[in-house]
Amino acid sequence: MSRTLENIEGYLFPEYSKRKLHCLSKTYEELARMYRDIPQEQTVIQHRSDVLYRNQIIESKMIFARHLEEISGAVEEVADTVMHVSVPVEHKRKALIQYLKKQGIIVKEMVFLEGSGAGRRLSLVARQGLRRELDVDEFAGLISVFLDKRLVPCMESAAVLTKSYDTFLFEDEPRFTLMSAMSRAVKEDEKVSGDNYSVEEIAEGNVILMIADGMGSGEQACKDSCCVIEFMEKFLEAGFQKEKALTMINAAIAAQTQCCNLTTLDVCEVNLHRGEAEFMKAGAAASFRKRGTQVDEILSETLPLGSLTQITPMTQTIGLMDSDMLILLSDGVADCFETDNGYNRLKEIIAGCHTTNPKEMSDYLLRYAINCQAGRIRDDMTILTAGVWENNM
């Protein structure tokens, strides 16, 4: 069994790789310090244009230094990732291997992996035996029957059981299931929307909902908001925390001189294991949680991305229960309902809609918003809804 553990640890982080990552992190940190400490020329500048140019160079150096520091921190987090390997109880391990063999599946290695905030996972190195190719969902179903608890495949797991050995990863089914929907309308006289959105599972049981609203409308606004969404997705996929991703994107936008590049961003990270939703906003409109007829508002007084060269992201976390619904809006929708009493009117409308279907809710709110403007669409409108339901464990 010790040989099995050595093989499994081979595709985790060996100490040598950790040292290399720590070294890389320190290198980025030193580069950032170097950019901050570059001495400035002491020559007297007479022309205003030269002063502005020098100040722009200094600001660009500081932005680049902050980027390097963010990258250094992200690499450090990856290097400090710890995975604990443990072996199932011997008689249970043998019983599961024998059970799978009867199902036509040959298991070579089996261990539990724990750490990196991902919970406990079951890892199997397996191939097909006498039966047909098997997809990973069917494989998970067989193991679930034997263990008498629901397991689901991890994102990093192999997808199909073939004649060659491959690594399959399974974890407990999340406590909640999420279903999302989107409704949108393009500003009249425009061909494309300046709003963009994303719904993406960034880790097992962690789903990110995002709406980006480019300032203005049309193709330029669409390009700006699309760029923000795409970079957020790439940073999150690379392992950056959403707060670090936001600060880096903000600094990049702020470094540009065109004010049309300002973009609002609404981010909601849903943890389906814990039953929590964490919101992070940059100039975005209010979001809402609907629980029966009770509607709670999530609002943060922040500026759009690019307004300042440096920002401190603020987050708000709320709990989730069975049949809760989350509602994210772009400014074009929120402005239709906002009054002197804030969003009270919109909260009443949400509370009065008794559907639990996310698509029906988003369509209903979009129709209502357009009717409030006498059928006009004066700004791009995007509504993103997500319903959560507790799984029967």
C-alpha positions, 0 to 999 in steps of 0.5 A: 500500500505504501507504493500506492501512496507514492504513486498518488502523491506523484501527481500532487505537489512534491516539495521540489515544486513547492520550492520553485513556486515560492521562489517564483512568488518571491521573484514577482515580489522583488520585481514589484519592489524594484518598480516602486523604487525606481528613482525619478529624474530630478530635472526641471520640467517646464512644459505642462505636457511633459509634466503630465507625461511624467506623471502618467509614467509614474502611475503606470509603474505603480499599477504594474507593481501592484499587478506583480504583487497580486500575481506574487500572492496568487502563486504563494497561495498555490504553493501553500496548497496542502493535500492530505492522502489517506487510505480507506479502511482495508476491508471496505477498500477490498469490498469496493474493489471487488464490487466494481470488478463484478461491474466490469471495472478494474481498480488499481489504486484508491485513496482519499484526498483532503485539503485545498478547501475542496472537502474530502474526495475519493480518488480511483485509478481505474479502467474498464474490464469486460464491459462497454465504455462507461462515462463518469456519471455512471461510474459515480452512480455505481459507487454511490449505490455501494457506499449508500451516499450520493457522490458526484464527479469532480471537475478534474476527473477523467470523463470516460472509463476506457481500456487504459487506466485513468484517474477519477475523482468523486466528492459528496453531492453539494447540499444545494442545486442551482438553476439559472436563467437570463433575460435581456433587452437591447437599447432601442436603436442599437444592434448589440447590448452593452451588458454582458453576463456569465454563469460559471462553476469555478470549483466543485459546488462553487458557482459565479454569477456576473453582470458587467455593464459597459458605460454608454451603449452599443459596440464599444460598451459591449466590448468593454463589458465583454473584456471585463467578464472574460478576464474575470473568468480567466483569473478565476479559472487560474486560481485567483480570488475574485477580490484580487481579480477585481483589483487587477482588472480595475487597475488595467482599466484605470490606466487607460485614458478613455472614460468610456472604458468605465464598467460596472461589475456585479459578482455573486459567488454561490457556495452550494456546500455551505448554502451561502452567497457572497456578493462583490460590487463595483458600481453595480445596481442592487441585487436581491434574495427572494425567500417566499414573499420576503425580499432582501436587498444587497446594495453596496455604494461603490464606483465603477471599474476604472474610476480610481487606480486602486480600490478595496473590494467589499463583500457581503455574504448572505445565507441560502435556504431551500427555494431561495432565488437570487436576482442580479440586475443591470442599471438599465433595469434598476433605473426603471424602478428606483424612486425616492424610497430606493428599491421598495417598489421593485421589492414589492414587485419581486415579492408579488411574483410567486413563481419559483422558476428562474426564467419565469421570474427574469422574463416577468421582471423584464416585461414589467421594466419595459412597461414602466417605460411605456414600452420604451427601452432607453438603456440595455437591460439584463436580468440574471436569476438563480434558484437554489434547491436543497438536495435530498441527501 
